[in-house]
Amino acid sequence: MNFASLCAQTTQEPTEVYTSATSTAVRCPLLLPPVGNKAPTAIELTLYGKNSERFLKTPKNSQIYVHGAKLKYDTTTRTFSLQGGNIAIVNTSFPIFNTVILSGRCIKDLDKEDERSFKTTADGLMIANQTLLVSSGRNQADLFNFYAINSADDKFNQAELMVNFTRKGTGLTIQGRLVTDAWADKETKERKSITKIQLISMTLGPKSQGSIAPKESTETKAPSLWGGNTAEEIAEPWGQNVGDNLPALPTPFDKTEEFPPF
């Protein structure tokens, strides 16, 4: 599963681009509202088909709601993007959505001794990092890094749960949100940023039970309404006592005799 539901603002007017000699798409850079004290998240949206034709008329600085897009991550440029989805133009009174749902398998084991997997800050915050492999069809898949963060006093310790229960190959569905950290380089003063998926909740997939041998077929005779007797056994209403202590049946009528008058 790969599902994104987000609110954003267009920073430019959408433009039409050729994706092949005969096909086009519409692309537009967006800004997602900041989460807490984080920075706004810059992300590009690509639309195809009729949705792209309608979106092409959207002016710059419009507030939009993107529903059902697929999240993509370029491991070379380390940037996120959105593909597809339904677009609605909204206003600032519309609730701010920032939800990403991904379902796949973890690609690594987490080691509490490795700070790249798990660490505790001086402020008492616990942070765990994991990577999810999400199928995108046609024997292809996307890789998504995500992290969980919580304090030691939190009732629901997502970071520790992730370290203890996720392994390489573990099936996992996560709900998260896109957050961006921004800072200025101390030496060059260059403005830098990094966007990550912050975990909100997770659901472990079912554990593999291995191969299960089929149960042997055991045919049992179902009891009937007559104490287990079959129809053949109760065909005669008097059982084996036919003729005992019962009056004899009348002699059959002789066909050679004339019928008695009425």
C-alpha positions as CSV (number, residue, x, y, z in Angstrom):
1,M,0.0,0.0,0.0
2,N,1.2,3.5,-0.8
3,F,-1.3,6.3,0.0
4,A,-0.8,10.0,0.7
5,S,-3.3,12.5,1.8
6,L,-1.8,16.0,2.0
7,C,-2.6,19.7,2.0
8,A,-0.2,22.0,0.2
9,Q,0.3,25.3,-1.6
10,T,1.4,25.7,-5.2
11,T,4.5,27.8,-5.5
12,Q,4.3,28.0,-9.3
13,E,1.7,27.6,-11.9
14,P,1.5,23.9,-13.1
15,T,3.4,23.2,-16.4
16,E,2.8,20.5,-19.0
17,V,5.8,18.3,-19.8
18,Y,6.4,15.4,-22.2
19,T,7.0,12.0,-20.6
20,S,7.3,10.3,-24.0
21,A,6.9,11.1,-27.7
22,T,3.1,10.9,-27.4
23,S,2.4,11.3,-23.7
24,T,2.3,14.4,-21.4
25,A,2.0,15.0,-17.7
26,V,1.5,18.1,-15.5
27,R,4.1,19.0,-12.8
28,C,3.9,21.6,-10.1
29,P,6.2,22.3,-7.1
30,L,4.4,22.4,-3.7
31,L,5.0,23.5,-0.2
32,L,3.5,21.5,2.7
33,P,2.7,23.4,5.9
34,P,5.3,22.9,8.6
35,V,4.7,20.4,11.4
36,G,5.3,22.0,14.8
37,N,8.6,23.8,14.8
38,K,9.8,22.1,11.6
39,A,10.3,23.8,8.3
40,P,7.8,23.7,5.3
41,T,8.3,20.6,3.1
42,A,9.1,21.2,-0.6
43,I,7.7,18.5,-2.9
44,E,6.8,18.1,-6.5
45,L,3.5,16.8,-7.8
46,T,3.0,15.0,-11.1
47,L,-0.4,14.3,-12.5
48,Y,-1.6,12.4,-15.6
49,G,-4.8,12.1,-17.7
50,K,-7.9,14.2,-17.0
51,N,-6.8,15.2,-13.5
52,S,-3.8,16.9,-15.1
53,E,-5.9,18.8,-17.5
54,R,-8.1,20.3,-14.7
55,F,-5.0,21.0,-12.5
56,L,-3.2,22.8,-15.3
57,K,-5.5,25.8,-14.8
58,T,-4.6,26.1,-11.0
59,P,-3.0,29.5,-10.3
60,K,0.1,30.1,-8.3
61,N,-0.2,30.2,-4.4
62,S,-3.4,28.1,-4.5
63,Q,-4.2,26.0,-1.4
64,I,-4.9,22.5,-2.6
65,Y,-5.9,19.1,-1.0
66,V,-4.2,16.0,-2.6
67,H,-6.0,12.8,-1.9
68,G,-4.8,9.3,-2.9
69,A,-1.4,10.2,-4.3
70,K,1.5,7.8,-4.3
71,L,4.7,8.8,-2.5
72,K,8.0,8.4,-4.3
73,Y,11.6,8.7,-3.1
74,D,14.6,9.2,-5.3
75,T,17.6,7.5,-3.5
76,T,20.0,9.5,-5.7
77,T,18.8,13.0,-5.1
78,R,17.2,12.0,-1.7
79,T,14.0,13.9,-2.5
80,F,10.4,13.0,-2.2
81,S,7.7,13.5,-4.8
82,L,4.0,12.8,-5.3
83,Q,2.4,11.0,-8.3
84,G,-1.3,11.0,-9.2
85,G,-4.2,11.5,-6.8
86,N,-7.3,13.7,-6.8
87,I,-6.9,17.4,-6.4
88,A,-9.3,19.9,-4.8
89,I,-8.8,23.6,-4.4
90,V,-9.5,24.6,-0.8
91,N,-9.0,27.6,1.5
92,T,-7.1,28.2,4.7
93,S,-10.1,27.1,6.8
94,F,-9.7,23.6,5.4
95,P,-8.1,21.2,7.9
96,I,-4.4,20.5,7.3
97,F,-3.8,16.9,6.4
98,N,-0.3,15.4,6.3
99,T,-0.8,11.6,6.2
100,V,1.2,8.9,4.5
101,I,0.3,5.2,4.7
102,L,2.9,2.7,3.5
103,S,2.8,-1.1,3.7
104,G,5.8,-3.4,3.0
105,R,8.7,-5.2,4.6
106,C,11.6,-4.1,6.7
107,I,15.0,-4.5,5.1
108,K,17.2,-4.6,8.1
109,D,17.7,-5.7,11.7
110,L,17.9,-2.9,14.3
111,D,20.8,-2.9,16.8
112,K,20.4,-1.0,20.0
113,E,24.2,-0.6,20.1
114,D,24.3,1.1,16.7
115,E,23.4,4.8,16.9
116,R,22.3,4.7,13.3
117,S,19.5,2.4,14.4
118,F,18.7,3.5,17.9
119,K,19.9,6.3,20.1
120,T,19.0,8.2,23.3
121,T,19.6,12.0,23.3
122,A,20.8,14.0,26.2
123,D,17.2,15.3,26.6
124,G,16.0,11.8,27.1
125,L,14.5,11.3,23.7
126,M,14.6,7.9,22.1
127,I,15.0,7.7,18.3
128,A,14.8,4.6,16.1
129,N,15.3,4.4,12.3
130,Q,14.1,1.7,10.0
131,T,13.7,1.2,6.2
132,L,10.6,-0.1,4.4
133,L,10.5,-1.8,1.0
134,V,7.2,-1.0,-0.7
135,S,6.2,-2.8,-3.8
136,S,5.3,-0.5,-6.8
137,G,4.3,-3.3,-9.2
138,R,6.0,-5.0,-12.1
139,N,8.7,-6.4,-9.9
140,Q,9.7,-3.0,-8.7
141,A,9.8,-1.4,-5.3
142,D,10.5,1.8,-3.5
143,L,12.6,2.3,-0.4
144,F,11.4,4.6,2.4
145,N,13.4,5.5,5.5
146,F,11.3,6.5,8.5
147,Y,11.9,7.1,12.2
148,A,10.1,7.0,15.5
149,I,10.7,9.4,18.3
150,N,9.4,9.6,21.9
151,S,10.5,10.5,25.4
152,A,11.0,7.9,28.1
153,D,7.9,9.1,29.9
154,D,5.6,8.5,26.9
155,K,3.0,5.7,27.5
156,F,3.4,4.4,23.9
157,N,7.1,4.0,23.2
158,Q,7.2,3.7,19.4
159,A,11.0,3.8,19.1
160,E,11.6,0.9,21.6
161,L,8.7,-1.1,20.0
162,M,10.3,-0.7,16.6
163,V,13.7,-1.9,17.8
164,N,12.2,-4.9,19.7
165,F,9.7,-6.1,17.1
166,T,10.9,-5.2,13.6
167,R,13.5,-7.4,11.9
168,K,14.6,-7.9,8.3
169,G,11.6,-9.3,6.4
170,T,9.0,-8.2,9.0
171,G,5.8,-7.2,7.4
172,L,4.8,-3.7,8.5
173,T,2.1,-1.0,7.8
174,I,2.9,2.5,9.0
175,Q,1.1,5.7,9.2
176,G,3.4,8.7,9.2
177,R,3.8,12.3,8.1
178,L,6.4,14.2,6.1
179,V,8.5,16.5,8.3
180,T,11.5,18.7,7.2
181,D,14.5,19.8,9.3
182,A,16.2,23.0,8.0
183,W,19.5,24.5,9.1
184,A,22.4,26.7,7.9
185,D,25.8,25.2,7.4
186,K,28.2,26.5,10.0
187,E,31.1,26.9,7.5
188,T,29.4,27.9,4.2
189,K,26.3,29.4,5.7
190,E,24.4,27.5,3.0
191,R,20.8,26.7,3.8
192,K,20.2,23.0,3.9
193,S,17.2,20.8,4.7
194,I,16.2,17.1,4.9
195,T,12.8,15.6,4.7
196,K,11.8,12.4,6.6
197,I,8.8,10.3,7.4
198,Q,7.9,10.5,11.1
199,L,6.1,7.5,12.4
200,I,2.7,8.1,14.0
201,S,1.5,4.5,14.3
202,M,2.4,1.0,13.0
203,T,0.8,-2.4,12.6
204,L,2.9,-5.6,12.4
205,G,2.0,-8.1,9.7
206,P,1.0,-11.6,10.7
207,K,3.8,-14.0,11.7
208,S,4.7,-16.7,9.3
209,Q,3.5,-20.1,10.5
210,G,5.5,-22.0,7.9
211,S,4.0,-24.9,6.0
212,I,1.0,-26.4,7.6
213,A,0.2,-30.0,6.8
214,P,-3.4,-30.6,5.9
215,K,-5.5,-32.5,8.5
216,E,-6.3,-36.1,7.8
217,S,-9.8,-36.6,6.6
218,T,-11.8,-38.4,9.2
219,E,-15.2,-39.6,7.9
220,T,-17.7,-39.9,10.7
221,K,-21.2,-41.3,10.5
222,A,-23.7,-38.6,11.4
223,P,-26.5,-39.9,13.6
224,S,-30.0,-39.7,12.2
225,L,-33.1,-38.5,14.0
226,W,-33.9,-42.1,14.9
227,G,-31.1,-42.9,17.3
228,G,-28.5,-43.6,14.6
229,N,-30.6,-46.1,12.6
230,T,-30.5,-45.8,8.8
231,A,-33.5,-45.8,6.5
232,E,-32.8,-49.4,5.6
233,E,-32.8,-50.5,9.2
234,I,-36.2,-48.8,9.9
235,A,-37.9,-49.6,6.7
236,E,-40.2,-52.1,8.4
237,P,-42.2,-50.2,11.1
238,W,-42.3,-53.4,13.3
239,G,-38.6,-54.3,12.9
240,Q,-37.9,-58.0,13.1
241,N,-41.3,-58.8,14.7
242,V,-43.2,-58.9,11.5
243,G,-45.9,-61.6,11.8
244,D,-45.5,-62.2,15.5
245,N,-48.7,-61.9,17.6
246,L,-50.3,-60.0,14.7
247,P,-53.6,-61.0,13.0
248,A,-53.2,-62.7,9.6
249,L,-53.9,-60.5,6.5
250,P,-57.0,-61.4,4.5
251,T,-56.7,-63.9,1.6
252,P,-56.2,-62.1,-1.7
253,F,-59.3,-61.9,-3.9
254,D,-59.5,-64.7,-6.5
255,K,-59.7,-63.0,-9.9
256,T,-61.7,-66.0,-11.4
257,E,-64.6,-65.4,-9.1
258,E,-67.3,-63.0,-10.1
259,F,-67.4,-59.8,-8.3
260,P,-70.1,-59.8,-5.6
261,P,-73.0,-57.6,-6.4
262,F,-73.3,-54.3,-4.6
